[in-house]
């Protein structure tokens, strides 16, 4: 009796359990171990001071300038803010940090429409990445930032220089970024700056991950086998009884 119940429970788990995983599912994407970036043309706008905030989950900020490398923790995203030189100061930075935390923006700092997101890669492909950003436009209400190139150090010891403006893509780029959406501006195209209405209503674009559900054909094969097994167990119980 106990054996029959156990067999029924096992067959029920086969029918209702987790479907088999498709063999073509790619591994998830992870942040590279070491990520840094720089804003290579910050000095082209002498009327502005550009501040990166935050530098980690604990906060902190750093002034971005030519030749200044900014390192971020693994998987941590940040943003660039523009102050007019006449409004920049410790009090202004404190106001920017307070506004960024509260979500109510009254600071004179202008945030970049597209922030800085660490490069994501399939595991064991990229050890370290350093990306170069440029400021395309800045005024009292707009800051346009775009990634134009990157240097990637692979685990095998090779170093690759990639130019996004030339249409090249970073190494080990996954079809789907399980940590977040694939950054659309890495290929060197400048996204349009949306209006407030467009920002509020525009959907977030994400690539669709490969399905891991069982196909109808696979499910159709499991059900008859399970039904036959249950029928055999019931027949055995009648003979024993």
N, C-alpha and C positions, 0 to 999 in steps of 0.2 A: 504493500500500500504506500509506504513512504517512498519507495523507488519510483512508483508511478507518478506520484505528486511531484517529485523532483524533476522527472523527465518533462512533465507538463510545464513546470515553471521555466525550464531551460528553453523549451520550444517557444514559449510565450516571449521570452527575452529576445530570441532570434527574430521573431515577427515584429516586435515593438521596440527593439533596441536601436542603438545608434547605427545609421547606415554606413556602408563602407566608404572610405575617403577616396576621392578620385586621384589617380596617379599623377595627374598633371598640375596639381596644386603647387604653387611656388612657395618657398619658405617666406616667413614674414620679414619685413624690413626693419632694421634696427639702426639707431644713430651710430655713426662711426665713433671710435674710441676718442679721438682728438679732433676737435673742430675749432677753427679760428677764421676770422674774416678781417677785411680792412675796407675802408672807403677811400678809394685811390684818388679821387678828385675833390676832396673836401676843401682844399686850399684854393680851388677855383671860385669860391664864393666867400670872399673876405668879409662881406657884410653879415655873415651868419656864423654861429657856433653850433656844431653838431654834437649831440650827446646821445650815447647809447645807454638805454635803461630798460629793464634791469639786467644785471650781469649774472645773477643767480636767483634762486628762490628766496634768498635773504635780502635781495635788493641790490643796492650799489649802482654807480654809474661811472662812465668814462667818456672823456671828450675824444671824438674821432677826428683824426687828421692824417695827412699824408705820412705814410710809413708807420702808422700806429696799428699794431696787430692786437685784435681783441679776441680773447679766448673765452669760449662758453662751455659750461658743463655739458656732459653727454645728453643729447636730446633736448636741450633747453633753447627756447626761442626768445627773441628779444625784438626791440624796435629802435629806430633812429628818430631823434627829435631835433628840430631846427629852431634855434633862438636867433632873433636878430641880435647883432653884437651889442646894441645899446640896451637891450633888455636882459642880457645874460648876467647871471650872478648867482650866488649861493641861495638867496631867497627865491629866485625864479626856479631853480632846480628843485628846491623843496616843494614849491607849489605844483610843479609838474608831477613829482612823485605822488603827492597827495591826491591830485586829480586822477592820475592813472589808477590809483588804488580804489578811489570812490566811484569812478565811472562818470563823474561830472566834470567836464573839461572847461576850466576857466583860465588855465595857464597860457602865457604868451607863446609857449612852445607849439610847434606844428608837427604832429606825428606823420611818419611816412605811411603812405597808403598800403604798400606791401612791406612787411617787416623782414627781419632776418630769421630764417628758419634753418637749423642745422641740416646738412645733407643726410639723407637716409639711404642706406645701402643694404643689399642682401648680405647676410652674415658671412664673415670670412673673406670678403672681397676688398674692402677699403679699411686701412688702419687709421689714416689721418687725412683730413681734408682742410684746405685753406681756400676760401673763396674771396673774390674781389668784386666789390660793389661800386657802382658809380651813381652820383646824383644827377638825374637828367633835368630836373626843374625844381625850383624852390621859390616861394613867395610867402606872403603873410597868411595864406590859407592852404597851400599845397606843397607837399614834398614828395617827389617821385624818385624812388630808389629801385635799382635793378642790378641783378647779378650778371656779370659779363664774362667771367672766366674763373677757373679753379685749378688748383694743384692737388693731385691725389696720390697718396702713398699707399701702395698695395702691400698686403702681407707677404707677398713673395719677394719684396725688395724693389720692385719697379715703381717709378714715379712718372705720372702722366700729367701733362699740361693740356687743359681742355678750354677751348674758346666757345662760349655759348653763342656769341654773335655770329660765328661761322656755321652755326647749326649743329655743332658737336654736342653730344650728351655725356654726362658723367659716367664713369665706369660702374658696373653693377647696379644700375638703376632698375628697381623692381617695376613690374607692371602695376602693382597696387601697393601703396604705402600704408601698412597696418597701423602706423603711429599717427598718421594724419594724411590729408590729401596731398597728392603730388604737387609740388610747387610749380605753377604754370609759367612763371616768368624765367625759369632757368634756361630756356632755349634762346633767350635774348630778345623776346618780343615784349614791348612795353604795354602793360594793361592800361586801358582807359581809366581815368579817374572818375568814378561814378558820382552822381549827385546823391544827396541825402535820401531821396525817395528810392533811387535805384539800389542803394546800399541796404535799405530796409527790406526790399522785396526780392532782391536777386537771390536765387537758390545757390547753394554751395555745390560746385562741381567736383565729383569724385569718380574715379574709375571703379567699375564694378569688379569685385573679386571673383576669382574662379569658383564656381559652385562646387560644394562638397557633398551635396545631397545625392542619394542613390538614384540611378536612372529608373524609369518605369519598367524596363526590361529586367533589371536586377531584382526589383521588388516582385515582379510577376513570377520569377523563378523561386523566390523564397517562400511565398505563400503556399503553393502546392506541396512543396517538400514538408513544410510544417504541418499542413493538414493531414498528409499521409502518415507522418510520425505519430500524431495524436490518435488517428484511427487505429494504427497498429497497437498502441498502448492499450486502448479501450478493448480491442479484441483479445489481447493477452489477459486482461483482467477478467473477462467473461469466461475464458477457458479455465483459469485458475479457480474462479468461483464455482 
